[in-house]
Amino acid sequence: MAAFELFIGNKNYSSWSFRPWIALKQKGIPFREHLVPFDFAHGNPKFAAFSPSMKVPVLKDGELTVWDSMAILEYASEIYPEKGLWPEKLTSRAKAKSVSAEMHSGFGALRGACPMNMRRPAEEIEVNEGVRADVARVMQIWGECLEESGGPFLFGDFTIADAMFAPVVSRFTTYRLSDDPVFNRYSATMTSTPAWQAWEEDALKESWVVDLDEI
């Protein structure tokens, strides 16, 4: 089977790129990485060559193009069912899909106020009620999932749900949004994976600056 091709944006900022990248890497699914940097102010016309939506990430598998992080992750789970990208148990799988979908479609206040920025020194910032509500809901999800599964990841082993929440772990750390023991334990699990460390190492070396994300 030929390796996937995964087109991503800046590792320092691109939370949506981070999601499929960390899942494929963590699960040992072979892929070739193509990093095409973006600039929110002006876009990147080079995206037109591979992305129907003019956004990243994009996965290519031969002649097939798959875009959007959730679609990419779902496709990978179907091509590599043995990798366990979703929990095996039906009820756990249903919950993992629910929290992943909630992450995909929600938490707008958190996204807007606290963009992913791995280079930014960790520092607490003032946040509004919307962000605090998002943080509380994320903590509720993490707490319930980890209690039910026993950890160390949300559903025991690493799944798509962990990939979907990976950029949130980064945001919580960068902006010091929580000191809850549940967050500290889950963050330690996520950031200790070789996949996380490889992404972060590259992110910290990047020189591109996107002013919109430098709040």
C-alpha positions, -999 to +999 in steps of 0.1 A: +000+000+000+014+034-010+019+059+017-005+087+022+005+123+013-005+148+040-005+185+032-002+207+063+003+243+073+026+259+098+033+236+127+034+264+152-001+276+144-020+251+123-042+233+149-062+215+122-031+202+105-019+190+139-049+167+144-044+142+115-006+145+116-003+134+153-029+106+147-011+091+117+023+095+134+012+081+168-005+051+151+025+043+128+005+050+096+030+058+068+026+092+051+047+118+033+045+153+047+042+184+026+043+216+046+030+246+027+031+277+050+001+300+052-005+337+060-040+345+073-038+380+060-031+371+023-037+334+020-015+311-001-023+306-037-002+275-037-030+257-018-050+257-051-027+230-064-039+204-039-068+217-018-104+220-031-112+242-001-080+263-003-074+252+033-052+226+051-049+198+060-054+177+028-048+140+024-040+124-009-042+087-014-033+080-051-059+098-071-082+105-042-082+138-023-097+140+012-099+174+030-109+185+065-093+170+096-123+148+106-128+134+071-091+126+069-091+109+102-123+089+094-107+078+061-075+067+078-096+047+103-113+029+074-081+022+055-063+010+086-089-005+109-062-026+126-047+006+140-075+013+164-081+050+155-116+046+171-123+025+203-133-011+196-163-011+220-194+002+204-205+025+232-170+039+237-167+045+199-200+063+199-189+086+227-155+091+211-172+102+179-195+125+199-168+144+217-147+146+185-176+160+166-183+185+194-146+196+192-148+199+155-179+221+155-178+240+188-156+259+212-155+290+191-148+314+220-117+293+230-105+291+194-109+329+188-093+341+220-065+315+223-051+304+189-026+276+189+009+291+192+035+267+204+063+293+203+045+317+226+059+317+262+034+303+286+015+331+302-019+335+317-042+359+299-076+375+307-104+356+291-141+362+288-171+342+301-174+324+267-138+311+270-143+301+306-174+281+296-155+264+269-127+255+292-152+241+318-168+220+291-135+206+279-125+197+314-159+180+319-152+159+287-117+150+297-126+141+333-155+119+323-136+101+296-105+095+317-126+083+346-146+059+325-116+045+305-090+046+333-066+065+309-039+073+301-057+086+269-093+096+267-105+061+257-076+041+271-054+039+240-048+069+217-077+075+194-091+102+171-106+118+201-071+125+215-060+139+181-090+162+180-082+176+215-044+177+210-043+215+200-065+222+230-039+207+253-014+231+236-037+261+241-044+252+278-006+251+284+002+283+264-024+305+280-024+287+314-062+281+312-063+253+339-044+239+368-068+211+373-051+178+381-070+161+353-055+185+328-021+181+342-022+143+340-037+143+305-013+169+293+016+149+306+004+119+287-001+137+254+031+157+255+052+127+263+043+109+231+071+109+204+045+122+179+038+153+200+075+159+206+084+156+170+057+181+159+066+206+187+103+204+179+096+214+143+071+241+154+096+258+176+121+260+147+097+278+124+104+314+115+070+324+099+050+348+119+012+351+115+002+384+132-034+373+137-023+345+160+002+366+179-023+380+204 
